């Protein structure tokens, strides 16, 4: 599977790696639920291997909100369709509650992956940092 091998964007996103060197971690913890509640320290804002500053410019992470929105809409549509197929007689208010509950439950994962996807759009892999 070439698209998940080292050097691809998917490798960086799936395995929480720095988008430039694919060796250092992007997030300090691999558990997305721990990353939400930890305050970022100055040494956590750059790669431990290649020293890439993760915040490329002031306000860089605002763009990750668009990725987060797209992920949220995809999750919502998937859950809406799944609940419609599995429970065809479900009340509309119960269906809305079901979708909102899982959207809120998946918010830390959404935050985690939206930032990884966003930085991978702008930073490309360079293998000279091995």
C-alpha positions as CSV (number, residue, x, y, z in Angstrom):
1,X,0.0,0.0,0.0
2,X,2.0,2.9,-1.3
3,X,-0.5,5.6,-0.2
4,X,0.0,4.7,3.5
5,X,3.8,4.3,3.3
6,X,6.3,6.8,4.8
7,X,6.4,9.9,2.6
8,X,2.7,10.1,2.0
9,X,0.2,12.5,3.5
10,X,-1.9,9.6,4.8
11,X,1.0,8.2,6.7
12,X,1.5,11.5,8.5
13,X,-2.3,11.9,9.3
14,X,-2.9,8.3,10.4
15,X,0.2,7.8,12.5
16,X,0.4,11.3,14.0
17,X,3.7,12.3,12.4
18,X,5.3,15.6,11.5
19,X,4.3,16.4,7.9
20,X,7.8,17.3,6.9
21,X,10.1,14.6,8.4
22,X,7.5,11.8,9.3
23,X,9.6,11.0,12.4
24,X,8.6,13.4,15.1
25,X,5.1,13.4,16.6
26,X,2.6,16.1,15.7
27,X,0.6,15.7,18.8
28,X,2.3,15.0,22.1
29,X,-0.2,12.3,23.0
30,X,-1.6,9.8,20.5
31,X,-4.9,9.8,22.4
32,X,-7.0,12.7,21.0
33,X,-9.0,13.0,24.2
34,X,-5.8,14.0,26.1
35,X,-4.8,16.5,23.5
36,X,-8.0,18.5,23.9
37,X,-7.5,19.3,27.5
38,X,-3.7,19.8,27.6
39,X,-2.4,23.4,27.2
40,X,0.2,23.6,24.5
41,X,3.6,24.4,25.7
42,X,6.3,26.2,23.7
43,X,8.3,23.0,23.1
44,X,5.1,21.1,21.9
45,X,4.6,23.6,19.0
46,X,7.4,22.3,16.9
47,X,8.7,18.9,15.7
48,X,11.3,17.3,18.0
49,X,13.2,15.9,14.9
50,X,13.2,18.6,12.2
51,X,12.2,21.6,14.4
52,X,9.3,22.6,12.0
53,X,7.1,25.2,13.7
54,X,3.6,23.8,13.5
55,X,1.9,27.2,13.6
56,X,3.2,28.5,10.2
57,X,1.7,32.0,10.7
58,X,-0.6,33.8,13.1
59,X,-4.1,32.5,12.7
60,X,-2.9,29.4,10.7
61,X,-5.3,27.1,12.6
62,X,-8.4,29.0,11.6
63,X,-8.4,27.1,8.3
64,X,-8.6,23.8,10.2
65,X,-12.2,24.8,11.1
66,X,-13.2,24.3,7.5
67,X,-11.7,20.7,7.6
68,X,-13.4,20.1,10.9
69,X,-16.8,21.3,9.5
70,X,-16.4,18.9,6.5
71,X,-15.6,16.0,8.8
72,X,-18.5,16.9,11.0
73,X,-20.9,17.0,8.1
74,X,-19.6,13.6,6.8
75,X,-20.1,12.0,10.2
76,X,-23.6,13.5,10.5
77,X,-24.7,12.3,7.1
78,X,-23.3,8.9,7.7
79,X,-25.0,8.6,11.1
80,X,-28.3,10.0,9.7
81,X,-28.3,7.4,6.9
82,X,-27.2,4.6,9.2
83,X,-30.0,5.4,11.7
84,X,-32.5,5.6,8.9
85,X,-31.6,2.2,7.5
86,X,-31.2,0.4,10.8
87,X,-34.3,2.0,12.5
88,X,-36.8,3.0,9.8
89,X,-39.5,3.7,12.3
90,X,-37.4,6.0,14.5
91,X,-38.9,9.3,15.7
92,X,-37.2,12.3,14.1
93,X,-36.3,13.9,17.5
94,X,-34.6,10.6,18.6
95,X,-32.7,10.6,15.3
96,X,-31.5,14.2,15.8
97,X,-30.5,13.4,19.4
98,X,-28.6,10.3,18.2
99,X,-26.7,12.3,15.6
100,X,-25.9,15.2,18.0
101,X,-24.8,12.8,20.7
102,X,-22.2,11.1,18.4
103,X,-21.1,14.4,16.9
104,X,-20.3,15.7,20.4
105,X,-18.6,12.3,21.3
106,X,-16.4,12.5,18.2
107,X,-15.4,16.1,18.6
108,X,-11.9,15.4,20.1
109,X,-11.2,13.0,17.1
110,X,-12.5,15.7,14.8
111,X,-10.2,18.3,16.3
112,X,-7.2,16.0,16.3
113,X,-7.6,15.0,12.6
114,X,-8.7,18.3,11.3
115,X,-5.4,20.0,12.4
116,X,-3.4,17.1,11.0
117,X,-5.1,17.3,7.7
118,X,-4.8,21.1,7.5
119,X,-1.1,21.2,8.1
120,X,-0.5,18.4,5.7
121,X,-2.1,20.5,2.9
122,X,0.7,23.1,3.3
123,X,3.7,21.2,4.5
124,X,5.3,18.5,2.2
125,X,7.5,15.6,3.1
126,X,11.3,16.0,2.8
127,X,13.3,12.8,3.4
128,X,16.6,14.7,4.1
129,X,15.7,14.8,7.9
130,X,16.2,11.1,8.4
